[in-house]
């Protein structure tokens, strides 16, 4: 559900819903023939319990609307303006003879009532989960519907599609289906998805290997994937919690589970293909996009159905690049998918708060609930916002990073640069984050991407490798071993993974073979195909396919760990990768509560707290343990209440100090030899104190 800014609804359409009851409105979509342009519907109220299993729910994109693109529906006898996309969905889904009971956010929620929006959004997960079916409306491709679109075409993703596929294939083969230049074969795209769903590898699908027919089908598939629905944030929850979901594009439909099977079939076969081969280059970009978009939703859907743990931070990272009309929904749209809240109370939607307040509370919550600094990893905000005074440690969830970094950040679970101990985390006012850590090194040399080498990752990394002169690594092992592990972040991609946690594994010594395979790409294999009868014929051997899989697994790990990153060498000879904004002289810190090192940059000025409130988000380990010890001497309820109040009050202090040394957070880093911990003592005696210092981040 997206926010409304353009929707104009007459006040008499809505009566206030009971604020403390789980009551929703449902829409009765009245029958109408396809040629009838007017849409009539009725709104009525039901408790969510009584409505269970008696309605369908619509998942769609609001889209960018303009005054001349508004369309009318007649709801309870009142003219209501809706977006073109919603109008098209209602017109297409309307039955000719029967009433369709459906839940549609734009009409079933009074969008101008912030309190009602807040209350209804809290129930959003249950609204979609309790529906008999979630209708995923992709759109119409921006085209006007014609009489041919009035006939519903249903794909199933199994053998029931055989007659449709054979008929379409036969027409193409016999030349009975004329496809103009630059045309989109939408029907053919659904045929390909169905064949993939039935287990046929992409490399074996005749449609995709024929020179005459592949291009229109690929353009048709891209038309599906370029619809705004795929990039909206609310559709994630709407699809994940559904018991059954049906995808609609114009007059064609297919179950979501068929999209899921097709995605898994494609990815299981793509890793045995030769990168850059002519046939795969024809269809690979479109099918890779298809897999990524489907899997982004389907992987959390599988986790949800198997009751797997689902904390907030990975969800925020995974779907950060998606769009929301209301920037608060970058957080609110995902709350319903969380089933683990850690050491804090669950977040709740509140549309009375400004977006900046929502992000502030979310960052504090993530530190408090996780008891770590994990939220500091990744891109926190845009350079423009940071320059304007936005704290570098505070995450602006509305900002879309240049590259999708969710997989890289989720692979941080393999690392343990710092121990489990937390020496306390506090926030001074709304600008300073106080934590503990120790500086282990300084950035000496930074090597970014050479523009002359373009996007060729192999060439870029060979260029980086040329900087090394010594054969041995300063901190154990060989320089060659340190280099390839740094490039892939010391993890390897697992293509057959069914869950987020299984997507990567820690690299092993034997994985150097994958590195060598990747470096020695035999581009002559790209030409080992033949065209017979206008169809590509694959001449790659089974042995070569096995080698391709090894190389492709490593390539994906390298792209995850190093794409959009810069390579660096520290003054002590350590290799690493970090954010593109890092500079020579930046400090490499290991912070308490952070699994990865952080790059910090000292500010030029001090910061003064003028009687600012200090909120202690995480107590030091010893104090936190004492806080949870049972109070055996408390015998009366009044005494227990006072004790609880005292403990709560101890979370807040006052500060009027001048903080001379403050740092800006540049970003997280991979530093080879540090990711599993580093011994920092004053001398060899383990009884000595660590070189820990208080660090103020601004």
N, C-alpha and C positions, 0 to 999 in steps of 0.2 A: 504494500500500500504506500503510495507516494503522497506527499503533501499537495494541497490544492491551493493555487493562487488565481486561476482563471475561472474556476467553476462558479457559476452564479445560481444560487438556490434560493427560492423564495422562502422566507421565514415560516410561512404557514405549512410548509411541507413536513416539518419535523416538530414533534413534541419531545420534551426532555425525557430521556431514559432514566430509570431509577439508578442513581449513582453507585449504590452499594449492592446491586443485584446483577447477576450474569444474564442480562437480557440483550438480545440483538434484534436488528431489523432484517427481514428477508424480503426479497423481491419476487413478485409473481410476474413473469414475463408472459404476456398474453399472446395467443396465437396470431399468426399473420402469414400471408403468402409472400413469396420472395419478391414479387413485383410491387408490393405495397411498401412505400418508403416510411410511412408513419409507424412509430413503435409505441405501444401502450403497455403500461405496467402498473402494479400496485405495490405499495410498501405496507408491511404489517409487522407487529412485534411478537417475539416468542422468546421464552427462556432458552438458553443454550442447551439445557438438558432435554427439554421437550422437542427441540429442533434436531437433535442428534439423528443422523442418517436420513433426513427428510429434505435435503437440499444439496445442490452442487455449488462449488465456489469458483469464482473466476480469477485467474492469474493473468495479468496483462500489464503492458507498459502504458503509463499515462501519456508520455510523449510530449514534445514541444508543440503547443497549440497557438494559433494566431486567431484574431477576432473573426476573420472570414472563414475559419475552418470549424467553427462551432456547429453542432447539430442538435436538434431538439428531440427529446423523448417526452412522452406524456405520462407523468407519474402521479397517481392519485388525482388525475384530471388537471394537473398543473404542468405548464411547460417548463422543462428543465433543460438547460444547456449542458451538453457533455462533449467530450473530445471526439474527434473523428474515429480514433482507434476503438474507443468504447462503443460508439454507435455501430461501427462495422461488426464488432463482436456480437452485440445483441441482435443485429439484423441477421447475421449468419447463423447464430445458434437458435434463433426462434423457430419453434415448430409450427407447422401449418394448421394443426388441429388441437394440440394439447398445450396445457400451461406448463411452463418450466419454472420451477422454484430454484432461485439462485441467489447467492450472496455476492454482492459487488460493492467494494469499498467506497467508491465515489458516490454511490447513491444510498447505501445502507448506513453510512456514518454521516452525521452532520459535520462536515469538514470545517465549518466556520466556528465550531464550538470546541475550544481547546481542551476543556475538561472532559467532554465526551470522547474526543480523539484519544486522550490519554487512557481513559477507562477501556475503550474498545481495543486499543493496541495491546493492552495487557492480556486480552483474550484472543488475540490474533492466532496464536498457535492452535488453540483448541477449536477455533472457528474452521480452520482448514482441515485439521485432523478429524473433526466430526462430520465432515461432508462425505457424501457417497462418492464424489468424484471431483477432482480439481481439473478444471478446464484450462489448459495452457493455450492462450490465444497469442500466436506469434504475430499475426497481422495479415494484410492482403498484398504486401509488397508495394504499397502505395498506388495500386492500380484500381480502377473502377471495376466492380463486379459485372459480369455479363451473364447471359442465360446459361452458358456452359458451366458457370460456377454455382448454379442452383442445385446441381446434382451432387449429393454427398458421396465422397469416395473414401472408403475406410480401408486402411492398411492394418495388418496385424503383426507383421514381423515374423511370420512363420509360414508353413506350407499353404495356408489359405490364400496367400498372395500369389501363388503360382500362376493362376490364370491371367491375372493383371500383368505380371512381369512378362509372361510368354507373349501376350498380345502386343505389349509395347515393343518388346524385342523383335517380334515378327514384323511389325510395321516399319521399324528402323531398317531391318535387314532387307525387306522388299522395296524400300524406298517409298513407302506409302505415307510416311510422316515427314512433311517438309518443315525443316527448322531453319528459319531465316538467320542470316549472319548476326552474331551477338545475341542470339535468343537464349532464353533460360528454360531448360527442360525440367520443370518442377516435378512432374510426374516421374521422370527418369531418376531424379534425385531420391525420391521416396523408394523407388525400386532398388537403388543401390543400398540405401539404409536397410531395407528389408533383407537383402541378400547377405549383408554383413551380419545382421541380427540372427540369421539362420546358420552362421558359422563359415561363410565363404570368404576367404582372405581377399583383400583388395587386389592383390596381384593376380588373382584368378578370375576377377569379374570382367567379363567381356566388354561391358559398357565402358569401363575405364581404360581399356587397352586399345580400343578402336579409335583411330585418328579422327574419324568423321563425327563420332557421337560423344566422345569424352568431354570436349569443351563445353557444349550446351548443358550437359548434366552437371559439370562442375560449377558452371555459372548459376544453375538452379539451386545447387546445394549452398553456394555462397549467399544467394538471396535469402535463404532460410536463416543462415547464421548471422547475417548483418541486421536482422530485425532488432530493435532496441530491447526487446524482452530479455535477451541473453546478457545484457549489461546492467540490468537493474538489480538493486540489492534486495528488495522485498520478495522477489520471486524465489529466492533461495529457500527461505522458511516455508513459503507456500507450497513448494514442490517437495521439500525434504519430509515434511510431516504428513503428506497426503497418503491415504491408503491406496488410492488408484488415481493416476494422472493420465490425461489424454491430450496429446499435442495436436493443435489445429493450425493449419496454414491455408487461408482461403477456404476452399471446400474439401480439403484433404486432411485426414486425421490419422494418427498412429499412436499407440500406447507409449508412454514414457519408458516402460521397461524394454521395449524394442529398441529405442534410442540407446538405452544403457547397454544392452547386449551387443549392439553394433559397434559402440565405442570400444568395448573390451575386446571384441574380435579384431578390430583394426589395430589396436595397440599391441596385441599379442603377435601380429604378423609384421608390423612395420620394423621391428628391431632386427629382422633377418634380411631386410632389403639393403641393397647397395645404396648408400647415400649419393645423391646426385645422378642416379641412373635416369635415363630419359622417361621411361614409363612412370616411375614414382614421382618424378618432378612434375608430371602432368597433374596428378591428383593429390600428391602428398600435402601441399599447403592447405587445401580445403579440408581434407580428412583429418589432418593434424589439428586444425582449428575446431572441427566437429568434435574430436575426442576431448580436447581441452575444455570446451564449453560444457559438454555433457558431463564429463568426469568431475569438473569443479562442483557440480551440484550432486552428482550421483554418489560420489565417495562419502560425503557427510550423510547422504540419505541412507546408504548401507550401514554406516556407523550408527545412525539413529535407530534403524530397525533392529540392530543387534544390541541396543542398550549400552553402547560403548561410551566411555567418559568423553564429555564435550565441554571443555573450559572455554572461557570467553576470548582470551588473547589469540589463540590460533584462528578462531573464526574472524575476528577483526582483521587480522593480517591477510587471511586468504581472500576475503571479499572486499578489501580496501579499495581496489581499483574500480569497483562498480559504482554506478551513479544513483543518486537520490535527489529528488527535487527539494526535499527538506534535509539539510545537512545533519540534523540531529538523528535522522534515520540511519546514518552510517553506523550508529551504535544500537538504536532502538530496534531496528529490523532483525538483529541477531540475538537479542536477549532471550527470545523464546526457545532457542536451540541449545541454551546452556543448561547442563545438568550437574555441574560441579562449580561451586562458588568459593571454595577454599575457606579462608579464615574470616570472611566478611559476609555481610548480608547481601542478598541479590540486588543488583541494580534494577530500578523500575523506570519505565518511560515517564517523562514529565515534559509536556510541550509548553509549560510555563517558563522553562529555563531557556536561556540563550544557547546557541551552539557552543560558544566558547566555554560556558559553564558546564555543559554536558561533557566536553572533552576533558576539562579539568577534573571533574569528579570521576570520570572513567579512568584516567591515568592514576589518580590516587587510589582508586579501588583496586586496580591491577597490582599495584605495589603492595597494598595492605593485604589483599586476599591471597596472593601468591607467596608473599613473604620474600620476594626476590626483586631484582632489578631487570627482569627479562624484558619488560616493556620498553626499556631504553635502547634495545637493539633495533636496528633498521632505521629507515628514514623517518624522522619525527615530524618534520614540517618543511615547508618550502623555504628557499633562501630569502624570498621577499618578506615572508612573515617573520623569520628570524632576524632579519636586518631591521624590521620595524619594532623589535623588542619582544617577540614571542619567545618564551623560554626554550632553549635548545633541548631540554629533557622532556618537555611536554608534547605529547603526540597530538597532532591535528589530523583527525581521522578523515576529514574531508579532502585532504591533499592526496593526490594520486601520484605515487613515485614513478620515475621515468621507466623503471623496469619492475616487473612483478617479482617481489623478493620473498613471497610467502614460503616457498619450498626451502629456500636457504635458511630462513629464520627458524622454521620448524625442525631443521636438521641440527639445530643447536643442542637438542637434547642429548646428542652423543658426546658433548664436551663438558668439561668441568674445570675451567681455568681457575676458578675460586672454589673454596670449600663450601660446605652447607651452612657454616656459621654466618649469622648476620650480626653486625655490630651496631645495628640501629639505623633507621632512615627517618629523617624528619624533613618537613617542608616549612620554610620561613615565609610567611605571608603567601604570596602567589607567584614568587619569582625564583626563590633559592631552594635547591634540594641539597640537603646535607646527608652525606653518606661516608663510608670508609673504604679505603683501598690503598694500593701502593704502586708507584711507578716502577716499571721493569725495564723500560727502554725508551729510545727516542727515534723518530723517523729520520733517516738520513738521505735515502734516495727514493724518489717516486717515479714510476714509469706508467704512464697512461696508455691509451690506445692510439696507435699511429694512424693518422688520417689516410696516409698513402696506402695502408694495408687494408682499409675498409673494414668489412665485417667478417673477414676470414679469421676465425679464432685460432686455427692452427698456426697461421702466419704470425699473428699477434704474439702468441706464446713462444714461438721460436725466436722472435725478436727479443722478448723478455729474457729468454734463456741465454742469449748472447752476452748478457751483462756479467755472467759468472766467469771467474778465472780459476778459483781454487776447486779441486776435486772433492774435498771433504767439507761437510757442513760443520759450522762452529759448534753446534749444540747436538753432537752425536749423529752418526749416519753419514751417507754420501750426499753431495749437493744434488745429484740427479734424483735421489729418493725424496729429498726435501722439496724439490721443485714440483714433481708430479703430484705429490700429496697436497701441496699448497694450492695448485691449480684446481683440484677437485674438492678442496676442503676436507680431504682425508675421508670422503664418503663416496659410495658408488650407488648409482641409480638402480632401482629394482623395478623393471617394467611390468612384471606380473603382479605387483602389489595390489591388494584389494582395499587397504585402509591407508590413511595418512601416515600412520606410524611405521608402516612397512615399506614406504616408498623409497627409503634410502637405508643403507647399511654402512657400517664402518669399513673402511678400506683395509685390505690385507696385503701382505708382502707380495703375494702372487698376482695382485692386480697390476703390478708393473707391466705385465704382459698386455693388458688392455691399453695402457699408456703407449706402449710401443706400436700396437696395432693402430691406434689413433694417429700417431705421428706419421706412419707409413701408409697413408691413404693411397690405394692404387686407383688413380682416376681413369686408367685405361679400362677398368671394369665398367665404368659408366657407358662405354660404347659396346659392351658385349650383349647387345640386343639386336634383333633382326625384325624387319617389318615384312610379314607374310600376309597377303590378302588384306592389307590396310590395318593389320593388328600387330601390336608389339609382341614379340616372342622373347621370353626371358631365357638367357643362356648361362646363368650363374649357377655354379655347382653347390651341393649341400655343404661342402667344406667351407666354401666362400661365405655362405649364409651364416654359418656358425661364427666365422671371423667378424662378419658385419655386426652381429649381435653384441659381441664383446666390445667392439669399437663404439657402437652406438650407445651402449650403457655408460661408457666412460665419457663420451661426448655430452650426454645429458647431464652428468654430474658436474662437468666443467662449466657448462652453461649456467647451471644452477648456482654454483659457488662463485664464479668469476665474471659473469656477464654484467656489464655496467660497473665493474669494480676496477680499482687501480692496484697495481703491484708495487710493493715497497721492500726496501732493505733497511734494517735498523742500524744504529751505530755499533751494536754488538754483533752484527752479522746475521740477524734473524730474517727469514723470508716471511712475507705475509701479503694479504690482500685486504683492502679497506675501501671506504667510500671515495668517490671521485673528488671530494672536496678536501681530502687530506693534503697536508703540506709538509715540507721539510721542517723539522723542529717541533712538530707535534709530539705529544707524550703518549706512550702506550701504558695504560693502567690496567691492572687487575683489580676489579672492584668486588667487595664483599656482596654476595648475592647475584653475581653475574657469571653465567657459564662461559662467556666469551670476553676477551679483552676489549676495552673501549679506548678509542682515540680521543684525547682531550687537548684543548688549546687554551693556554692561559690568557685571561683577559688583561687589558691594559689598565683598567681602573678597578678600584675596590668597590665593595657594596656595603652599605650601612643599613642595619635594621633599626628602625626607630620605634621601639616598643611594639615590634611585630609579634603576632601570635605564631607560635611554633607548634605545629601538629606533628606528633610522633606517629608516623605511619607504621613503622615496624620497630618493636622494642629490641634492645640487645638480647642476645640469646639467654644469658643468665637471668635477666630481669623478666623476660617473657616466661621462662619456666617458673619463676617464683610467683608470677601473677596467676598461674593456673594451679598452684598448689592448694589443696583443700584446707579450709580454715576450721580446724577441729574445735576451736574455742568459741565459735559463733553459735549461740543457742537461740537467739531470738530473731524474728524476722526483721525487726527494725535495725538491729546491728548488721545483719547481712546486707540490707539495702544501703546503709551508710558505707559499708566496705566496698560495695559495687560502685557507688558514686565516687568514692575516693580513687578507685582504680581508673575510672573513666576520666576523672579530672586530671590524673597524672599524665594523660596523653597530650595535654595542652600546657605549654610553657610560654614565657615571654622572652624576647631577645632585643637588646639594644646595642649589640656589638658591631664593630667595623670588621668586615671580612676582607682582609688584604689580598689574599690569593684566591681568586675564583676562576673557574674554567667553563669553557663552552664545550658541549658534547658535539664532537664531529661525527661519530658513528661507531659501529661495532667493527671488529677485525678478526681475521684468522691469522694467527701468528704461529708458525710451525715450531713445535717443541714446547709450546706453552698451553695447548688446549686441554691437556690432561692434568694440569696443575704444575706449579713451579715452586721450588723450595726457596723461600726468602727468609733468611735468618741473619742476625747480626754476625754470627760466626757458625762454626760447625756444630756447636752444642744445641741440641733440640730444645733445651730449656729456655733459650733466649726468646725475647719477644720479637714478633714480626715487625717489619718496617712499615707499620700501618700509619696512615695519616688521615686526618679529616679532610674531605674533599667537598667543596661547595660548587655545585653546578648551577649555572644561570642561563 
